Amino acid sequence: MECHPLSRLIVISNRVSAPKPDQPAAQGGLAVALTAALRESEGIWFGWSGHAGEDHKLDFETHAGVTSGTIDLTAQEIDEYYNGYANSTLWPLFHYRLDLTEFERDYQGGYERVNRVFGDIVAPHIMPDDVVWVHDYHMIPLGWILRQHGMKNRIGFFLHIPWPPTRLLVALPDHKRLVEALFAYDVVGFQSAEWLESFRHYVTHEMGGTLGENGRITVGGRTIRAIACPIGIDSKDFIANANTDHARDVKMRVLESGVGRQMIIGVDRLDYSKGLAERFLGYERFLQKNPDRRALVYLLQIAPPSRTDVESYQAIRNHLDSLSGRINGQYADIDWTPIRYVNRGYPRDTLAGVYRAARIGLVTSLRDGMNLVAKEFVAAQDPRDPGVLILSRFTGAAEQLTGALMINPYSADDIAEAIGTALAMPREERIARWQPMFDNVRDHDVTWWRERFIAALEAA
Ligand code: ADQ
């Protein structure tokens, strides 16, 4: 079902990736899906400008038919809300990393203040018939703040990251306050049945909530719908990208540089949730146990740095530099480097060519809301000779991409064995595993996801 022609869509997320004057086409699947709906309904996408400023000036811009409204935050707010509570408290905790979670009152205060700033600034621009869609862990209390402005609109929330088990979440001071805020929404969406299940467990065990039909959950007098609604990629565009001349050139370049060796590809933001160290160690275990197959493979790891102002991200970078250095030092030969480790980003069509040149896509996240790289890898394969996806069972994607070789990324032996199995897998089996995954990625794309969520919200 499409967005009702009369209801405008209002999207609110930490950052806005609407089209820019120098990039008239939106970048990335989420941006493509949301901007299409924003354009059709003449909606607005609100978020932080990404800049520090002295005040909270709201700046409207319209490009390629999409209007965005961005707000500057002060340096202190960025520190407490973004680097602090969002990325040093909620991100690690929701990825099961209690050991990295920082509990600071200032962070929580800054987070709530910034959410209030957003609510106060955005509220006057929302009309009674608008459908409002809030995204991700940066903005959990926003719906509640909008309700305090008297808003009766349909307001939905989608969480892009996992929802943690109750026993972990209760370690967060004021956890109940955070979850209660979610009851201001009409629909709350999760990436997978597992994250939804954890949420339902929390609500029934910690808040005395009761479960009803169709994902309904009631706490006190308030009933919301909590659903699993897995995000997809912009499949059509990605498949087209994998078939461009540029992607073919990239694939040839990669194959030539590999001189007959099979490539294992990893593509991730440099983040501790992605299990990069575990990946390197699993690959090392493969080299160690299979001396005769060493020179048949190499690992290309593309990992652009992210959140560089947060200390745990500086630490992971140093750790990976030394780990890849050690493994290369130990195993490299005059004509072979076991790990090519690249810290930069690439355009979509280049990535598509790289995925297509790979025999193995290796995803080892220790926790991941969905993991779109796994879907991109599947979309980019040559149907006549597809590569093998090795996928961590701890990703949301594992519920959909069941043709992958599933691994436990904490086990180096598991990863090493899967690499061996993938390298030896005959073409017929590779095709038989890949085809249903491809069908899933093609049919359940990012537009399907958006329409499904909006339909649930409109029905609320
Ligand atoms: P992320 O943690 O960022 O997203 P992911 O889903 O893998 O993780 O998406 C990363 C995106 O960045 C992919 O589209 C990928 O191609 C791109 N990317 C990564 N490295 C790149 C590089 N070097 N060059 C160019 N592009 C690169 C969060 C959650 C995920 C969830 C998504 C969407 O953590 O679990 O799947 O949101 O909901």
Residues whose N, C-alpha, C, O or C-beta is under 5 A from the ligand:
A	BS01	ADQ	H160 I231 V267 D268 R269 I302 A303 P304 R344 G345 Y346 D368 G369 M370 N371 L372 V373
